[in-house]
């Protein structure tokens, strides 16, 4: 998530989606449209920093304990 082009695209995409929601609902809505799956940071401050720094880009972090849990996490996402 350090690539400036990806961050610009995420920001544009998030703003566009929120604008479209506002047109349809006439409400100011915050929607975290994108999901980034990552392992839990060892430091709580680092985890909070990641959450805050991605939140304004419309990215929600899906936390898993380790990468061996990726498949069950994806299955859980697809089932909902």
PDB file of N, CA, C and O in Angstrom:
ATOM      1  N   UNK A   1       0.801  -1.196   0.000  1.00  0.00           N
ATOM      2  CA  UNK A   1       0.000   0.000   0.000  1.00  0.00           C
ATOM      3  C   UNK A   1       0.845   1.262   0.000  1.00  0.00           C
ATOM      4  O   UNK A   1       0.368   2.333   0.373  1.00  0.00           O
ATOM      5  N   UNK A   2       2.077   1.142  -0.409  1.00  0.00           N
ATOM      6  CA  UNK A   2       2.941   2.321  -0.460  1.00  0.00           C
ATOM      7  C   UNK A   2       3.027   2.931  -1.854  1.00  0.00           C
ATOM      8  O   UNK A   2       3.544   4.037  -2.011  1.00  0.00           O
ATOM      9  N   UNK A   3       2.534   2.232  -2.860  1.00  0.00           N
ATOM     10  CA  UNK A   3       2.591   2.740  -4.228  1.00  0.00           C
ATOM     11  C   UNK A   3       1.635   3.919  -4.372  1.00  0.00           C
ATOM     12  O   UNK A   3       0.437   3.766  -4.133  1.00  0.00           O
ATOM     13  N   UNK A   4       2.137   5.093  -4.758  1.00  0.00           N
ATOM     14  CA  UNK A   4       1.266   6.270  -4.858  1.00  0.00           C
ATOM     15  C   UNK A   4       0.161   6.121  -5.901  1.00  0.00           C
ATOM     16  O   UNK A   4      -0.924   6.676  -5.729  1.00  0.00           O
ATOM     17  N   UNK A   5       0.417   5.389  -6.965  1.00  0.00           N
ATOM     18  CA  UNK A   5      -0.611   5.197  -7.990  1.00  0.00           C
ATOM     19  C   UNK A   5      -1.774   4.358  -7.460  1.00  0.00           C
ATOM     20  O   UNK A   5      -2.935   4.648  -7.751  1.00  0.00           O
ATOM     21  N   UNK A   6      -1.467   3.336  -6.695  1.00  0.00           N
ATOM     22  CA  UNK A   6      -2.522   2.520  -6.097  1.00  0.00           C
ATOM     23  C   UNK A   6      -3.322   3.350  -5.098  1.00  0.00           C
ATOM     24  O   UNK A   6      -4.549   3.269  -5.062  1.00  0.00           O
ATOM     25  N   UNK A   7      -2.632   4.146  -4.291  1.00  0.00           N
ATOM     26  CA  UNK A   7      -3.312   4.987  -3.306  1.00  0.00           C
ATOM     27  C   UNK A   7      -4.203   6.021  -4.006  1.00  0.00           C
ATOM     28  O   UNK A   7      -5.312   6.285  -3.542  1.00  0.00           O
ATOM     29  N   UNK A   8      -3.740   6.601  -5.100  1.00  0.00           N
ATOM     30  CA  UNK A   8      -4.566   7.555  -5.845  1.00  0.00           C
ATOM     31  C   UNK A   8      -5.805   6.867  -6.419  1.00  0.00           C
ATOM     32  O   UNK A   8      -6.908   7.410  -6.356  1.00  0.00           O
ATOM     33  N   UNK A   9      -5.619   5.681  -6.975  1.00  0.00           N
ATOM     34  CA  UNK A   9      -6.751   4.946  -7.530  1.00  0.00           C
ATOM     35  C   UNK A   9      -7.747   4.594  -6.427  1.00  0.00           C
ATOM     36  O   UNK A   9      -8.954   4.752  -6.612  1.00  0.00           O
ATOM     37  N   UNK A  10      -7.258   4.119  -5.286  1.00  0.00           N
ATOM     38  CA  UNK A  10      -8.153   3.790  -4.178  1.00  0.00           C
ATOM     39  C   UNK A  10      -8.924   5.020  -3.716  1.00  0.00           C
ATOM     40  O   UNK A  10     -10.129   4.945  -3.473  1.00  0.00           O
ATOM     41  N   UNK A  11      -8.240   6.141  -3.594  1.00  0.00           N
ATOM     42  CA  UNK A  11      -8.887   7.372  -3.170  1.00  0.00           C
ATOM     43  C   UNK A  11      -9.948   7.800  -4.183  1.00  0.00           C
ATOM     44  O   UNK A  11     -11.068   8.134  -3.794  1.00  0.00           O
ATOM     45  N   UNK A  12      -9.616   7.794  -5.466  1.00  0.00           N
ATOM     46  CA  UNK A  12     -10.567   8.163  -6.513  1.00  0.00           C
ATOM     47  C   UNK A  12     -11.775   7.225  -6.488  1.00  0.00           C
ATOM     48  O   UNK A  12     -12.920   7.673  -6.547  1.00  0.00           O
ATOM     49  N   UNK A  13     -11.510   5.940  -6.403  1.00  0.00           N
ATOM     50  CA  UNK A  13     -12.569   4.939  -6.404  1.00  0.00           C
ATOM     51  C   UNK A  13     -13.500   5.131  -5.206  1.00  0.00           C
ATOM     52  O   UNK A  13     -14.720   5.052  -5.344  1.00  0.00           O
ATOM     53  N   UNK A  14     -12.931   5.378  -4.056  1.00  0.00           N
ATOM     54  CA  UNK A  14     -13.717   5.581  -2.841  1.00  0.00           C
ATOM     55  C   UNK A  14     -14.573   6.843  -2.952  1.00  0.00           C
ATOM     56  O   UNK A  14     -15.759   6.817  -2.623  1.00  0.00           O
ATOM     57  N   UNK A  15     -13.984   7.934  -3.409  1.00  0.00           N
ATOM     58  CA  UNK A  15     -14.731   9.189  -3.556  1.00  0.00           C
ATOM     59  C   UNK A  15     -15.865   9.042  -4.572  1.00  0.00           C
ATOM     60  O   UNK A  15     -16.969   9.539  -4.349  1.00  0.00           O
ATOM     61  N   UNK A  16     -15.596   8.371  -5.668  1.00  0.00           N
ATOM     62  CA  UNK A  16     -16.607   8.163  -6.711  1.00  0.00           C
ATOM     63  C   UNK A  16     -17.772   7.334  -6.178  1.00  0.00           C
ATOM     64  O   UNK A  16     -18.933   7.669  -6.415  1.00  0.00           O
ATOM     65  N   UNK A  17     -17.470   6.270  -5.470  1.00  0.00           N
ATOM     66  CA  UNK A  17     -18.498   5.393  -4.922  1.00  0.00           C
ATOM     67  C   UNK A  17     -19.351   6.124  -3.885  1.00  0.00           C
ATOM     68  O   UNK A  17     -20.576   6.005  -3.889  1.00  0.00           O
ATOM     69  N   UNK A  18     -18.703   6.878  -3.001  1.00  0.00           N
ATOM     70  CA  UNK A  18     -19.429   7.635  -1.978  1.00  0.00           C
ATOM     71  C   UNK A  18     -20.306   8.691  -2.634  1.00  0.00           C
ATOM     72  O   UNK A  18     -21.425   8.930  -2.182  1.00  0.00           O
ATOM     73  N   UNK A  19     -19.815   9.322  -3.687  1.00  0.00           N
ATOM     74  CA  UNK A  19     -20.606  10.307  -4.430  1.00  0.00           C
ATOM     75  C   UNK A  19     -21.849   9.663  -5.045  1.00  0.00           C
ATOM     76  O   UNK A  19     -22.938  10.235  -4.998  1.00  0.00           O
ATOM     77  N   UNK A  20     -21.683   8.480  -5.616  1.00  0.00           N
ATOM     78  CA  UNK A  20     -22.815   7.774  -6.210  1.00  0.00           C
ATOM     79  C   UNK A  20     -23.836   7.371  -5.141  1.00  0.00           C
ATOM     80  O   UNK A  20     -25.043   7.446  -5.367  1.00  0.00           O
ATOM     81  N   UNK A  21     -23.346   6.950  -3.990  1.00  0.00           N
ATOM     82  CA  UNK A  21     -24.254   6.617  -2.886  1.00  0.00           C
ATOM     83  C   UNK A  21     -25.040   7.848  -2.442  1.00  0.00           C
ATOM     84  O   UNK A  21     -26.236   7.765  -2.162  1.00  0.00           O
ATOM     85  N   UNK A  22     -24.355   8.987  -2.380  1.00  0.00           N
ATOM     86  CA  UNK A  22     -25.013  10.217  -1.963  1.00  0.00           C
ATOM     87  C   UNK A  22     -26.119  10.615  -2.946  1.00  0.00           C
ATOM     88  O   UNK A  22     -27.195  11.049  -2.534  1.00  0.00           O
ATOM     89  N   UNK A  23     -25.853  10.468  -4.220  1.00  0.00           N
ATOM     90  CA  UNK A  23     -26.859  10.794  -5.236  1.00  0.00           C
ATOM     91  C   UNK A  23     -28.095   9.911  -5.079  1.00  0.00           C
ATOM     92  O   UNK A  23     -29.221  10.390  -5.209  1.00  0.00           O
ATOM     93  N   UNK A  24     -27.890   8.632  -4.803  1.00  0.00           N
ATOM     94  CA  UNK A  24     -29.017   7.706  -4.691  1.00  0.00           C
ATOM     95  C   UNK A  24     -29.746   7.819  -3.358  1.00  0.00           C
ATOM     96  O   UNK A  24     -30.971   7.713  -3.317  1.00  0.00           O
ATOM     97  N   UNK A  25     -29.009   8.035  -2.265  1.00  0.00           N
ATOM     98  CA  UNK A  25     -29.630   7.993  -0.942  1.00  0.00           C
ATOM     99  C   UNK A  25     -29.858   9.370  -0.330  1.00  0.00           C
ATOM    100  O   UNK A  25     -30.617   9.502   0.630  1.00  0.00           O
ATOM    101  N   UNK A  26     -29.205  10.400  -0.877  1.00  0.00           N
ATOM    102  CA  UNK A  26     -29.244  11.758  -0.313  1.00  0.00           C
ATOM    103  C   UNK A  26     -28.719  11.801   1.117  1.00  0.00           C
ATOM    104  O   UNK A  26     -29.118  12.653   1.911  1.00  0.00           O
ATOM    105  N   UNK A  27     -27.840  10.893   1.427  1.00  0.00           N
ATOM    106  CA  UNK A  27     -27.192  10.865   2.736  1.00  0.00           C
ATOM    107  C   UNK A  27     -25.683  10.850   2.544  1.00  0.00           C
ATOM    108  O   UNK A  27     -25.170  10.359   1.538  1.00  0.00           O
ATOM    109  N   UNK A  28     -24.992  11.396   3.525  1.00  0.00           N
ATOM    110  CA  UNK A  28     -23.527  11.285   3.536  1.00  0.00           C
ATOM    111  C   UNK A  28     -23.187   9.946   4.172  1.00  0.00           C
ATOM    112  O   UNK A  28     -23.430   9.725   5.358  1.00  0.00           O
ATOM    113  N   UNK A  29     -22.633   9.073   3.376  1.00  0.00           N
ATOM    114  CA  UNK A  29     -22.348   7.713   3.817  1.00  0.00           C
ATOM    115  C   UNK A  29     -20.870   7.414   3.634  1.00  0.00           C
ATOM    116  O   UNK A  29     -20.274   7.780   2.621  1.00  0.00           O
ATOM    117  N   UNK A  30     -20.288   6.753   4.613  1.00  0.00           N
ATOM    118  CA  UNK A  30     -18.917   6.278   4.473  1.00  0.00           C
ATOM    119  C   UNK A  30     -18.981   4.792   4.201  1.00  0.00           C
ATOM    120  O   UNK A  30     -19.533   4.033   4.998  1.00  0.00           O
ATOM    121  N   UNK A  31     -18.433   4.383   3.110  1.00  0.00           N
ATOM    122  CA  UNK A  31     -18.445   2.976   2.738  1.00  0.00           C
ATOM    123  C   UNK A  31     -17.022   2.519   2.489  1.00  0.00           C
ATOM    124  O   UNK A  31     -16.304   3.108   1.680  1.00  0.00           O
ATOM    125  N   UNK A  32     -16.621   1.482   3.177  1.00  0.00           N
ATOM    126  CA  UNK A  32     -15.292   0.909   2.974  1.00  0.00           C
ATOM    127  C   UNK A  32     -15.444  -0.213   1.946  1.00  0.00           C
ATOM    128  O   UNK A  32     -15.740  -1.360   2.280  1.00  0.00           O
ATOM    129  N   UNK A  33     -15.236   0.153   0.715  1.00  0.00           N
ATOM    130  CA  UNK A  33     -15.538  -0.715  -0.422  1.00  0.00           C
ATOM    131  C   UNK A  33     -14.483  -1.791  -0.657  1.00  0.00           C
ATOM    132  O   UNK A  33     -14.798  -2.868  -1.163  1.00  0.00           O
ATOM    133  N   UNK A  34     -13.253  -1.510  -0.297  1.00  0.00           N
ATOM    134  CA  UNK A  34     -12.156  -2.426  -0.593  1.00  0.00           C
ATOM    135  C   UNK A  34     -11.729  -3.173   0.671  1.00  0.00           C
ATOM    136  O   UNK A  34     -11.829  -2.649   1.781  1.00  0.00           O
ATOM    137  N   UNK A  35     -11.259  -4.385   0.485  1.00  0.00           N
ATOM    138  CA  UNK A  35     -10.799  -5.213   1.595  1.00  0.00           C
ATOM    139  C   UNK A  35      -9.358  -5.617   1.347  1.00  0.00           C
ATOM    140  O   UNK A  35      -9.022  -6.156   0.292  1.00  0.00           O
ATOM    141  N   UNK A  36      -8.522  -5.355   2.318  1.00  0.00           N
ATOM    142  CA  UNK A  36      -7.126  -5.765   2.264  1.00  0.00           C
ATOM    143  C   UNK A  36      -6.908  -6.784   3.368  1.00  0.00           C
ATOM    144  O   UNK A  36      -7.034  -6.453   4.547  1.00  0.00           O
ATOM    145  N   UNK A  37      -6.588  -8.005   3.010  1.00  0.00           N
ATOM    146  CA  UNK A  37      -6.344  -9.051   3.994  1.00  0.00           C
ATOM    147  C   UNK A  37      -4.869  -9.020   4.355  1.00  0.00           C
ATOM    148  O   UNK A  37      -3.996  -9.022   3.488  1.00  0.00           O
ATOM    149  N   UNK A  38      -4.615  -8.991   5.654  1.00  0.00           N
ATOM    150  CA  UNK A  38      -3.244  -8.917   6.144  1.00  0.00           C
ATOM    151  C   UNK A  38      -3.177  -9.594   7.512  1.00  0.00           C
ATOM    152  O   UNK A  38      -4.195  -9.787   8.176  1.00  0.00           O
ATOM    153  N   UNK A  39      -1.973  -9.944   7.913  1.00  0.00           N
ATOM    154  CA  UNK A  39      -1.805 -10.527   9.242  1.00  0.00           C
ATOM    155  C   UNK A  39      -1.821  -9.430  10.302  1.00  0.00           C
ATOM    156  O   UNK A  39      -1.499  -8.274  10.024  1.00  0.00           O
ATOM    157  N   UNK A  40      -2.194  -9.805  11.501  1.00  0.00           N
ATOM    158  CA  UNK A  40      -2.268  -8.868  12.617  1.00  0.00           C
ATOM    159  C   UNK A  40      -0.862  -8.387  12.951  1.00  0.00           C
ATOM    160  O   UNK A  40       0.065  -9.188  13.071  1.00  0.00           O
ATOM    161  N   UNK A  41      -0.709  -7.076  13.100  1.00  0.00           N
ATOM    162  CA  UNK A  41       0.587  -6.504  13.461  1.00  0.00           C
ATOM    163  C   UNK A  41       0.916  -6.857  14.907  1.00  0.00           C
ATOM    164  O   UNK A  41       0.019  -6.981  15.742  1.00  0.00           O
ATOM    165  N   UNK A  42       2.181  -7.015  15.194  1.00  0.00           N
ATOM    166  CA  UNK A  42       2.608  -7.352  16.558  1.00  0.00           C
ATOM    167  C   UNK A  42       2.426  -6.173  17.503  1.00  0.00           C
ATOM    168  O   UNK A  42       2.220  -6.361  18.701  1.00  0.00           O
ATOM    169  N   UNK A  43       2.500  -4.969  16.974  1.00  0.00           N
ATOM    170  CA  UNK A  43       2.386  -3.757  17.775  1.00  0.00           C
ATOM    171  C   UNK A  43       1.008  -3.125  17.548  1.00  0.00           C
ATOM    172  O   UNK A  43       0.619  -2.894  16.403  1.00  0.00           O
ATOM    173  N   UNK A  44       0.273  -2.848  18.618  1.00  0.00           N
ATOM    174  CA  UNK A  44      -1.065  -2.275  18.496  1.00  0.00           C
ATOM    175  C   UNK A  44      -1.037  -0.880  17.866  1.00  0.00           C
ATOM    176  O   UNK A  44      -1.945  -0.522  17.116  1.00  0.00           O
ATOM    177  N   UNK A  45      -0.008  -0.100  18.167  1.00  0.00           N
ATOM    178  CA  UNK A  45       0.102   1.230  17.565  1.00  0.00           C
ATOM    179  C   UNK A  45       0.281   1.137  16.058  1.00  0.00           C
ATOM    180  O   UNK A  45      -0.288   1.931  15.308  1.00  0.00           O
ATOM    181  N   UNK A  46       1.069   0.171  15.620  1.00  0.00           N
ATOM    182  CA  UNK A  46       1.264  -0.039  14.184  1.00  0.00           C
ATOM    183  C   UNK A  46      -0.053  -0.445  13.524  1.00  0.00           C
ATOM    184  O   UNK A  46      -0.374   0.015  12.428  1.00  0.00           O
ATOM    185  N   UNK A  47      -0.813  -1.311  14.200  1.00  0.00           N
ATOM    186  CA  UNK A  47      -2.093  -1.747  13.655  1.00  0.00           C
ATOM    187  C   UNK A  47      -3.069  -0.579  13.549  1.00  0.00           C
ATOM    188  O   UNK A  47      -3.772  -0.442  12.547  1.00  0.00           O
ATOM    189  N   UNK A  48      -3.112   0.251  14.568  1.00  0.00           N
ATOM    190  CA  UNK A  48      -3.981   1.428  14.547  1.00  0.00           C
ATOM    191  C   UNK A  48      -3.579   2.380  13.425  1.00  0.00           C
ATOM    192  O   UNK A  48      -4.437   2.920  12.727  1.00  0.00           O
ATOM    193  N   UNK A  49      -2.280   2.583  13.253  1.00  0.00           N
ATOM    194  CA  UNK A  49      -1.780   3.436  12.169  1.00  0.00           C
ATOM    195  C   UNK A  49      -2.232   2.908  10.805  1.00  0.00           C
ATOM    196  O   UNK A  49      -2.675   3.676   9.952  1.00  0.00           O
ATOM    197  N   UNK A  50      -2.119   1.605  10.611  1.00  0.00           N
ATOM    198  CA  UNK A  50      -2.542   1.007   9.333  1.00  0.00           C
ATOM    199  C   UNK A  50      -4.041   1.204   9.107  1.00  0.00           C
ATOM    200  O   UNK A  50      -4.471   1.549   8.006  1.00  0.00           O
ATOM    201  N   UNK A  51      -4.832   0.980  10.161  1.00  0.00           N
ATOM    202  CA  UNK A  51      -6.280   1.148  10.042  1.00  0.00           C
ATOM    203  C   UNK A  51      -6.637   2.577   9.632  1.00  0.00           C
ATOM    204  O   UNK A  51      -7.429   2.788   8.714  1.00  0.00           O
ATOM    205  N   UNK A  52      -6.051   3.544  10.314  1.00  0.00           N
ATOM    206  CA  UNK A  52      -6.359   4.950  10.055  1.00  0.00           C
ATOM    207  C   UNK A  52      -5.856   5.382   8.688  1.00  0.00           C
ATOM    208  O   UNK A  52      -6.543   6.111   7.972  1.00  0.00           O
ATOM    209  N   UNK A  53      -4.657   4.935   8.323  1.00  0.00           N
ATOM    210  CA  UNK A  53      -4.075   5.387   7.065  1.00  0.00           C
ATOM    211  C   UNK A  53      -4.772   4.793   5.841  1.00  0.00           C
ATOM    212  O   UNK A  53      -4.650   5.338   4.744  1.00  0.00           O
ATOM    213  N   UNK A  54      -5.495   3.695   6.007  1.00  0.00           N
ATOM    214  CA  UNK A  54      -6.208   3.097   4.875  1.00  0.00           C
ATOM    215  C   UNK A  54      -7.697   3.413   4.883  1.00  0.00           C
ATOM    216  O   UNK A  54      -8.360   3.330   3.849  1.00  0.00           O
ATOM    217  N   UNK A  55      -8.215   3.773   6.038  1.00  0.00           N
ATOM    218  CA  UNK A  55      -9.654   4.035   6.181  1.00  0.00           C
ATOM    219  C   UNK A  55     -10.123   5.132   5.234  1.00  0.00           C
ATOM    220  O   UNK A  55     -11.170   4.994   4.601  1.00  0.00           O
ATOM    221  N   UNK A  56      -9.361   6.217   5.128  1.00  0.00           N
ATOM    222  CA  UNK A  56      -9.793   7.326   4.268  1.00  0.00           C
ATOM    223  C   UNK A  56      -9.705   6.987   2.778  1.00  0.00           C
ATOM    224  O   UNK A  56     -10.220   7.727   1.940  1.00  0.00           O
ATOM    225  N   UNK A  57      -9.058   5.878   2.456  1.00  0.00           N
ATOM    226  CA  UNK A  57      -8.989   5.420   1.066  1.00  0.00           C
ATOM    227  C   UNK A  57     -10.107   4.430   0.744  1.00  0.00           C
ATOM    228  O   UNK A  57     -10.177   3.897  -0.364  1.00  0.00           O
ATOM    229  N   UNK A  58     -10.984   4.190   1.728  1.00  0.00           N
ATOM    230  CA  UNK A  58     -12.079   3.246   1.520  1.00  0.00           C
ATOM    231  C   UNK A  58     -11.651   1.801   1.665  1.00  0.00           C
ATOM    232  O   UNK A  58     -12.278   0.903   1.102  1.00  0.00           O
ATOM    233  N   UNK A  59     -10.573   1.568   2.429  1.00  0.00           N
ATOM    234  CA  UNK A  59     -10.038   0.219   2.587  1.00  0.00           C
ATOM    235  C   UNK A  59     -10.253  -0.259   4.020  1.00  0.00           C
ATOM    236  O   UNK A  59      -9.867   0.408   4.980  1.00  0.00           O
ATOM    237  N   UNK A  60     -10.868  -1.411   4.139  1.00  0.00           N
ATOM    238  CA  UNK A  60     -11.028  -2.068   5.427  1.00  0.00           C
ATOM    239  C   UNK A  60     -10.012  -3.207   5.484  1.00  0.00           C
ATOM    240  O   UNK A  60      -9.836  -3.931   4.504  1.00  0.00           O
ATOM    241  N   UNK A  61      -9.355  -3.367   6.610  1.00  0.00           N
ATOM    242  CA  UNK A  61      -8.365  -4.426   6.741  1.00  0.00           C
ATOM    243  C   UNK A  61      -9.028  -5.656   7.344  1.00  0.00           C
ATOM    244  O   UNK A  61      -9.631  -5.586   8.415  1.00  0.00           O
ATOM    245  N   UNK A  62      -8.914  -6.767   6.657  1.00  0.00           N
ATOM    246  CA  UNK A  62      -9.361  -8.056   7.170  1.00  0.00           C
ATOM    247  C   UNK A  62      -8.177  -8.735   7.816  1.00  0.00           C
ATOM    248  O   UNK A  62      -7.237  -9.142   7.133  1.00  0.00           O
ATOM    249  N   UNK A  63      -8.219  -8.859   9.128  1.00  0.00           N
ATOM    250  CA  UNK A  63      -7.066  -9.385   9.862  1.00  0.00           C
ATOM    251  C   UNK A  63      -7.164 -10.888  10.071  1.00  0.00           C
ATOM    252  O   UNK A  63      -8.207 -11.419  10.452  1.00  0.00           O
ATOM    253  N   UNK A  64      -6.053 -11.552   9.811  1.00  0.00           N
ATOM    254  CA  UNK A  64      -5.936 -12.983  10.098  1.00  0.00           C
ATOM    255  C   UNK A  64      -4.690 -13.181  10.953  1.00  0.00           C
ATOM    256  O   UNK A  64      -3.757 -12.379  10.903  1.00  0.00           O
ATOM    257  N   UNK A  65      -4.683 -14.254  11.737  1.00  0.00           N
ATOM    258  CA  UNK A  65      -3.545 -14.521  12.618  1.00  0.00           C
ATOM    259  C   UNK A  65      -2.289 -14.890  11.838  1.00  0.00           C
ATOM    260  O   UNK A  65      -1.189 -14.449  12.169  1.00  0.00           O
ATOM    261  N   UNK A  66      -2.467 -15.706  10.793  1.00  0.00           N
ATOM    262  CA  UNK A  66      -1.326 -16.096   9.965  1.00  0.00           C
ATOM    263  C   UNK A  66      -1.844 -16.477   8.579  1.00  0.00           C
ATOM    264  O   UNK A  66      -3.045 -16.662   8.382  1.00  0.00           O
ATOM    265  N   UNK A  67      -0.929 -16.590   7.630  1.00  0.00           N
ATOM    266  CA  UNK A  67      -1.324 -16.813   6.245  1.00  0.00           C
ATOM    267  C   UNK A  67      -1.928 -18.186   5.999  1.00  0.00           C
ATOM    268  O   UNK A  67      -2.577 -18.397   4.974  1.00  0.00           O
ATOM    269  N   UNK A  68      -1.725 -19.129   6.921  1.00  0.00           N
ATOM    270  CA  UNK A  68      -2.363 -20.443   6.779  1.00  0.00           C
ATOM    271  C   UNK A  68      -3.877 -20.343   6.911  1.00  0.00           C
ATOM    272  O   UNK A  68      -4.600 -21.245   6.487  1.00  0.00           O
ATOM    273  N   UNK A  69      -4.359 -19.248   7.497  1.00  0.00           N
ATOM    274  CA  UNK A  69      -5.793 -19.046   7.690  1.00  0.00           C
ATOM    275  C   UNK A  69      -6.443 -18.279   6.536  1.00  0.00           C
ATOM    276  O   UNK A  69      -7.624 -17.940   6.605  1.00  0.00           O
ATOM    277  N   UNK A  70      -5.680 -18.009   5.485  1.00  0.00           N
ATOM    278  CA  UNK A  70      -6.216 -17.245   4.362  1.00  0.00           C
ATOM    279  C   UNK A  70      -7.380 -17.959   3.678  1.00  0.00           C
ATOM    280  O   UNK A  70      -8.419 -17.348   3.427  1.00  0.00           O
ATOM    281  N   UNK A  71      -7.215 -19.236   3.377  1.00  0.00           N
ATOM    282  CA  UNK A  71      -8.283 -19.964   2.679  1.00  0.00           C
ATOM    283  C   UNK A  71      -9.584 -19.980   3.479  1.00  0.00           C
ATOM    284  O   UNK A  71     -10.636 -19.671   2.919  1.00  0.00           O
ATOM    285  N   UNK A  72      -9.552 -20.330   4.776  1.00  0.00           N
ATOM    286  CA  UNK A  72     -10.820 -20.279   5.528  1.00  0.00           C
ATOM    287  C   UNK A  72     -11.412 -18.864   5.592  1.00  0.00           C
ATOM    288  O   UNK A  72     -12.632 -18.699   5.576  1.00  0.00           O
ATOM    289  N   UNK A  73     -10.559 -17.864   5.664  1.00  0.00           N
ATOM    290  CA  UNK A  73     -11.052 -16.477   5.702  1.00  0.00           C
ATOM    291  C   UNK A  73     -11.766 -16.131   4.392  1.00  0.00           C
ATOM    292  O   UNK A  73     -12.843 -15.535   4.410  1.00  0.00           O
ATOM    293  N   UNK A  74     -11.174 -16.501   3.269  1.00  0.00           N
ATOM    294  CA  UNK A  74     -11.802 -16.231   1.966  1.00  0.00           C
ATOM    295  C   UNK A  74     -13.102 -17.006   1.802  1.00  0.00           C
ATOM    296  O   UNK A  74     -14.072 -16.492   1.245  1.00  0.00           O
ATOM    297  N   UNK A  75     -13.121 -18.225   2.279  1.00  0.00           N
ATOM    298  CA  UNK A  75     -14.367 -19.018   2.221  1.00  0.00           C
ATOM    299  C   UNK A  75     -15.470 -18.353   3.056  1.00  0.00           C
ATOM    300  O   UNK A  75     -16.637 -18.336   2.666  1.00  0.00           O
ATOM    301  N   UNK A  76     -15.080 -17.813   4.197  1.00  0.00           N
ATOM    302  CA  UNK A  76     -16.030 -17.131   5.064  1.00  0.00           C
ATOM    303  C   UNK A  76     -16.575 -15.877   4.381  1.00  0.00           C
ATOM    304  O   UNK A  76     -17.769 -15.590   4.468  1.00  0.00           O
ATOM    305  N   UNK A  77     -15.710 -15.139   3.710  1.00  0.00           N
ATOM    306  CA  UNK A  77     -16.138 -13.932   3.003  1.00  0.00           C
ATOM    307  C   UNK A  77     -17.110 -14.295   1.885  1.00  0.00           C
ATOM    308  O   UNK A  77     -18.126 -13.624   1.703  1.00  0.00           O
ATOM    309  N   UNK A  78     -16.807 -15.342   1.145  1.00  0.00           N
ATOM    310  CA  UNK A  78     -17.651 -15.732   0.005  1.00  0.00           C
ATOM    311  C   UNK A  78     -19.003 -16.281   0.451  1.00  0.00           C
ATOM    312  O   UNK A  78     -19.972 -16.226  -0.306  1.00  0.00           O
ATOM    313  N   UNK A  79     -19.076 -16.812   1.675  1.00  0.00           N
ATOM    314  CA  UNK A  79     -20.319 -17.397   2.168  1.00  0.00           C
ATOM    315  C   UNK A  79     -21.306 -16.319   2.622  1.00  0.00           C
ATOM    316  O   UNK A  79     -22.493 -16.596   2.791  1.00  0.00           O
ATOM    317  N   UNK A  80     -20.818 -15.088   2.821  1.00  0.00           N
ATOM    318  CA  UNK A  80     -21.739 -14.052   3.318  1.00  0.00           C
ATOM    319  C   UNK A  80     -22.295 -13.221   2.203  1.00  0.00           C
ATOM    320  O   UNK A  80     -23.083 -12.307   2.447  1.00  0.00           O
TER     321      UNK A  80
END
